[in-house]
Each structure stands twice: as C-alpha cells, then as structure tokens.
C-alpha cells in the first residue's frame, strides 16, 4: 500500500474513533468504576473487536449485512439489548466493592468485565461493518495480497485502541477521574440514562428496518 493511501486511511480511522457514541460511554464508565486498568482493558478490547470486524469486512461480511436488512436489524436489536444490560449494571453498581485485603477495587474482576463490555459494545454494532465497507472500498482491489489486507486490519484496530487508551490516560492524569469518582452516583445515573436513550434509538431504527423488510416481502 502506498504511503499516501495509508495516511488517508489512518486519518479516516482517527476521525471515526473520535466520534462520540456508546463506545466512549462504555470506556469512560469502565474507567470510573475500575480505574485506569479497567479503562485500558475496555479500550484495548474495543480495538480488538474493531480489528475483528475489519477482518470480517475484508472477508465480505459487510456485503452480506448490506444485502440482508433483516440480519442487520436483528444485530441492531442485539446491540440495543446489550445497551440496556449495561445501563442496568450501572444503576446497580456499588462503589464500595473491595478486595478481601480491603481498600482497593478488585482489578482482576473489574478488568475482565471492562474488557467484555468494551468488546461487546463494538462487536454488537452492525453499523461498524457497513462503515468499514465504505472505508475500505477505495483501498481494496481484487488482486490485493494478504500483506496489504493485514495492514488495513491492523491500522483500524490499533488506532481505535490507541485513541480510547489515550482518553483513559488523560482522564487519570488530569485529575478528571477523581472529580468523577467524587460524584460517582450522579455520573452513573447519567451514564445509565445515556445508554438507555441509545438503546431506544437503536431499537427504534431496527424495528423500522424490520417493518420495511417485512412490507417488501
């Protein structure tokens, strides 16, 4: 791949990662509950899911989703359900969770949960596959080798993980995380409300797509 083409791809990936959405809410929520380690776990797992979607896109999954509105809508409904699950967890969260030694959060448990949430919020987003189909279209050719395709996958996955990791580190180092922790109850409520609003929006779009697909039959 030519350097100019790679720079263009990388810039598009950066702008896509910077766009606020449910992924940002999940990474910030994980950081608030489990600290820097949990936030980084969510960020890296999110990048892994994005990289996996890039692999599937190169393999042609995005074309399948585009050709099957029903499948697309079902994945959207699954994403909406997971957003509701995350909101429920935020409302039930207790900041006093400590280890048997006392005083510090259980980083092993919270890290695994954060990684799961970071991965799933990306993996259950079918729009990501369609976005990648449009993103990769100018950079993929029929005679393209495996090496060039691997560069596409690694570029978008690594940029996504690095961006969200940077967001976590800025929160911790600037003291913003401490401010959020002191107001954790209110932040968790806002976080849950945001996730529920996103779930309603995604579900309504999915139901509209299903209704259109059924009407076209």
Order of alpha helices (4+ residues) and beta strands (2+ residues): alpha-alpha-alpha-alpha-alpha-alpha-alpha-alpha-alpha
